[in-house]
Amino acid sequence: MHSTLTEHARCLYGDEYRPTPACDQEHREHYFVEELTFADADAILSMLRELSPHLVDGHLPVWIRNLAYRLVLLQRPDEPALLREAAQNLWLHGPDWDDIAARLTQQAEELEAR
């Protein structure tokens, strides 16, 4: 069993900056997605920042990154910095999500204006 979400992701997808740890478990993506779905925001952000520290790098699939940011924003909807970080991620992997990225940026601006 993996001790953290980050460890599970690193084992499943690899890590651009560290070797993939030896692991004798069978890896199925749906188990990771289940763990991600119920992880708290701190665990998800830790995974994102450790495996993709520069936002454009890392081996996490784009759809996993998008899901991770969505789950974080559901838990922390009123944090402008997180809204902007999620928007940047979408812009990097767009243009399909440019409208969503623009809305997230607008939400961040509205929160800061309050």
KEGUKOL-348736 format. One record per atom (N, C-alpha, C): chain; x, y, z; residue number from 1. Coordinates in steps of 0.1 Angstrom, whole numbers, plus 2048, in hexadecimal, padded with zeros to 3 digits. Atoms other than C-alpha are relative to their C-alpha. Layout:
// KEGUKOL-348736
A;X;Y;Z;NUM
...
// end
This chain:
// KEGUKOL-348736
A;808;7F4;800;1
A;800;800;800;1
A;809;80C;800;1
A;7F8;7F3;800;2
A;80D;823;7F8;2
A;7FC;808;80C;2
A;803;7F8;7F4;3
A;80F;83A;816;3
A;7FB;80E;7FD;3
A;806;7F3;804;4
A;806;85A;803;4
A;7FB;800;7F2;4
A;805;7FF;80E;5
A;7F4;865;7E4;5
A;80B;803;7F7;5
A;7F5;7FD;808;6
A;814;873;7D7;6
A;808;7F3;7FC;6
A;7F9;80D;802;7
A;825;851;7DB;7
A;7F9;7F7;7F7;7
A;808;808;809;8
A;809;840;7CA;8
A;801;805;7F1;8
A;7FF;7FA;80D;9
A;80A;858;7AD;9
A;80E;7FE;7FA;9
A;7F2;802;805;10
A;830;855;7AA;10
A;802;7F2;7FC;10
A;7FE;80E;804;11
A;82E;830;7A9;11
A;7F8;7FC;7F3;11
A;808;803;80C;12
A;812;830;78F;12
A;805;807;7F3;12
A;7FD;7F8;80C;13
A;81D;84C;778;13
A;80F;803;7FE;13
A;7F2;7FD;801;14
A;842;850;780;14
A;802;80F;805;14
A;7FD;7F3;7FB;15
A;854;870;78A;15
A;80C;805;7F8;15
A;7F5;7FA;809;16
A;869;887;774;16
A;80C;803;808;16
A;7F4;7FB;7F8;17
A;880;890;791;17
A;806;7F5;809;17
A;7FC;80B;7F7;18
A;883;86F;7A5;18
A;7FE;7F3;7F9;18
A;803;80D;806;19
A;885;84B;79C;19
A;7F3;7FB;805;19
A;80C;807;7FB;20
A;865;837;79E;20
A;804;7F6;80A;20
A;7FC;80A;7F6;21
A;866;823;7BE;21
A;7FD;7F2;7FC;21
A;803;80E;802;22
A;867;7FE;7BE;22
A;7F3;7FD;807;22
A;80D;803;7FA;23
A;845;7F1;7C5;23
A;7FB;7F2;7FB;23
A;805;80D;804;24
A;836;7CE;7C5;24
A;7F1;7FF;7FE;24
A;80F;800;802;25
A;812;7D9;7C2;25
A;7FC;801;7F2;25
A;805;7FE;80D;26
A;7FD;7D6;7A4;26
A;7F9;80E;7FF;26
A;805;7F2;801;27
A;7F4;7F9;798;27
A;7F4;801;7F6;27
A;80B;7FD;809;28
A;7D2;801;78A;28
A;7FC;80E;802;28
A;803;7F1;7FF;29
A;7CA;825;782;29
A;7F3;803;808;29
A;80C;7FC;7F9;30
A;7A7;823;790;30
A;801;800;80F;30
A;7FE;800;7F1;31
A;7B4;81B;7B3;31
A;806;80E;804;31
A;7FA;7F3;7FD;32
A;7C9;83B;7B1;32
A;7F5;80B;7FF;32
A;80B;7F6;802;33
A;7AB;84F;7A4;33
A;7F7;800;80C;33
A;809;801;7F4;34
A;796;842;7C1;34
A;807;807;80C;34
A;7F9;7FA;7F5;35
A;7B1;84D;7DA;35
A;801;80F;7FE;35
A;800;7F2;804;36
A;7B4;86F;7C8;36
A;7F3;806;803;36
A;80D;7FB;7FF;37
A;78F;874;7C9;37
A;7FC;803;80F;37
A;803;7FE;7F2;38
A;78D;871;7EF;38
A;80C;806;808;38
A;7F4;7FA;7F9;39
A;7AF;882;7F7;39
A;7FC;80E;804;39
A;802;7F2;7FC;40
A;7B0;8A3;80A;40
A;808;809;7F7;40
A;7FA;7F7;809;41
A;7BB;8C2;7F9;41
A;80F;801;802;41
A;7F2;800;7FE;42
A;7DD;8C2;80A;42
A;808;7F5;7FA;42
A;7FA;80C;806;43
A;7E5;89F;7FE;43
A;801;802;7F1;43
A;800;7FE;80F;44
A;7DB;8A8;7DA;44
A;80A;80A;7FC;44
A;7F6;7F6;803;45
A;7EF;8C8;7DA;45
A;80E;7FC;801;45
A;7F3;806;7FE;46
A;80D;8B6;7E8;46
A;804;7F8;7F4;46
A;7FD;808;80C;47
A;80B;89D;7CB;47
A;803;808;7F4;47
A;7FE;7F8;80C;48
A;807;8B7;7B1;48
A;80D;808;800;48
A;7F4;7F8;7FE;49
A;823;8CD;7BE;49
A;80D;7F8;800;49
A;7F4;808;800;50
A;83B;8B1;7C3;50
A;803;7F9;7F3;50
A;7FE;807;80D;51
A;835;89F;7A2;51
A;800;809;7F4;51
A;800;7F6;80B;52
A;830;8BE;78D;52
A;803;80E;806;52
A;7FC;7F3;7F9;53
A;843;8DA;79F;53
A;800;80C;7F8;53
A;800;7F5;809;54
A;844;8F0;781;54
A;7F4;801;7F7;54
A;80D;800;806;55
A;820;8EA;775;55
A;801;7FA;7F2;55
A;800;805;80E;56
A;82C;8E1;751;56
A;807;7F3;800;56
A;7F8;80C;801;57
A;841;8C3;75B;57
A;7F8;7F5;807;57
A;805;80C;7F9;58
A;83B;8A1;76B;58
A;7F9;7F6;7F6;58
A;806;80B;808;59
A;82B;881;75F;59
A;7F2;7FD;803;59
A;80E;802;7FE;60
A;809;884;76D;60
A;7F8;803;7F4;60
A;808;7FE;80C;61
A;7EF;881;751;61
A;7F8;80D;802;61
A;808;7F3;7FF;62
A;7DD;8A2;749;62
A;7F3;7FE;807;62
A;80D;802;7FA;63
A;7BC;893;753;63
A;800;7FE;80F;63
A;7FE;801;7F2;64
A;7C9;88A;775;64
A;803;80D;806;64
A;7FD;7F2;7FB;65
A;7D7;8AD;77A;65
A;7F3;808;801;65
A;80D;7F8;800;66
A;7B5;8BC;770;66
A;7F7;7FB;80B;66
A;809;805;7F5;67
A;7A2;8A5;787;67
A;805;804;80E;67
A;7FA;7FC;7F3;68
A;7BA;8AC;7A3;68
A;7FD;80E;804;68
A;803;7F2;7FD;69
A;7B6;8D1;7A0;69
A;7F1;802;803;69
A;80F;7FF;7FD;70
A;790;8CE;79E;70
A;7FD;7FB;80E;70
A;802;805;7F2;71
A;790;8B9;7BE;71
A;805;80A;80A;71
A;7FA;7F6;7F7;72
A;7A6;8D3;7CF;72
A;7F6;80C;801;72
A;809;7F4;800;73
A;78F;8F0;7C4;73
A;7F2;7FD;806;73
A;80D;803;7F9;74
A;770;8DE;7D1;74
A;802;800;80F;74
A;7FD;7FF;7F2;75
A;781;8DC;7F3;75
A;804;80E;805;75
A;7FC;7F2;7FD;76
A;78F;8FF;7F2;76
A;7FC;80A;7F5;76
A;805;7F8;80B;77
A;779;914;7DB;77
A;803;80F;802;77
A;7FE;7F1;7FE;78
A;783;936;7EA;78
A;80E;804;802;78
A;7F2;7FD;7FF;79
A;7A8;936;7E6;79
A;805;805;7F2;79
A;7FD;7FB;80D;80
A;7B2;94D;7C9;80
A;80D;7FA;7FA;80
A;7F3;806;805;81
A;7D6;93F;7C7;81
A;7FD;7F2;7F9;81
A;803;80D;806;82
A;7C8;91C;7C1;82
A;7F8;801;7F3;82
A;808;7FE;80C;83
A;7AF;928;7A8;83
A;809;804;7F4;83
A;7F7;7FC;80B;84
A;7CB;938;794;84
A;809;7F5;7FC;84
A;7F8;80B;803;85
A;7E1;91A;797;85
A;7F9;7F6;7F7;85
A;809;809;808;86
A;7C5;904;789;86
A;7FE;805;7F2;86
A;802;7F9;80D;87
A;7BF;91D;76D;87
A;80D;7FF;7F8;87
A;7F3;801;807;88
A;7E4;91D;764;88
A;802;7F2;7FA;88
A;7FF;80E;804;89
A;7E3;8F7;762;89
A;7F7;7FE;7F4;89
A;809;802;80B;90
A;7C5;8F8;74B;90
A;805;807;7F3;90
A;7FB;7F9;80C;91
A;7D5;912;734;91
A;80C;7F9;7FA;91
A;7F5;808;805;92
A;7F4;8FD;731;92
A;7FC;7F4;7F7;92
A;804;80C;806;93
A;7E0;8E0;725;93
A;7F4;802;7F7;93
A;80C;7FC;808;94
A;7C5;8F2;711;94
A;802;7FE;7F1;94
A;80A;7F5;7FD;95
A;7B6;901;6FD;95
A;7F2;7FB;803;95
A;80D;806;7FD;96
A;799;8EA;705;96
A;7FA;806;80C;96
A;805;7FC;7F3;97
A;797;8F8;728;97
A;802;80F;802;97
A;7FD;7F2;7FE;98
A;79F;91D;722;98
A;7F5;808;806;98
A;80C;7F9;7FA;99
A;77C;928;72A;99
A;7FF;7FD;80F;99
A;801;803;7F2;100
A;77D;916;74B;100
A;80C;807;808;100
A;7F4;7F9;7FA;101
A;7A0;924;753;101
A;7FD;80F;801;101
A;804;7F2;7FF;102
A;792;947;74C;102
A;7F6;802;80B;102
A;80A;7FF;7F5;103
A;775;941;764;103
A;807;7FF;80D;103
A;7F9;802;7F3;104
A;78D;935;77F;104
A;808;80D;803;104
A;7F9;7F4;7FD;105
A;7A2;954;77B;105
A;7F7;80B;804;105
A;80A;7F6;7FC;106
A;783;96A;77C;106
A;7FC;7FE;80E;106
A;804;803;7F2;107
A;778;959;79C;107
A;80B;804;80A;107
A;7F6;7FC;7F8;108
A;79A;95F;7AB;108
A;800;810;802;108
A;800;7F2;800;109
A;798;984;7A2;109
A;7F4;805;809;109
A;80C;7FC;7F8;110
A;775;987;7B1;110
A;802;7FD;80F;110
A;7FD;803;7F2;111
A;780;976;7D1;111
A;809;80B;806;111
A;7F6;7F6;7FB;112
A;79D;98E;7D5;112
A;7FA;80E;801;112
A;806;7F3;800;113
A;787;9AC;7CE;113
A;7F7;802;80C;113
A;80A;7FF;7F4;114
A;770;9A4;7EC;114
A;807;805;80C;114
// end
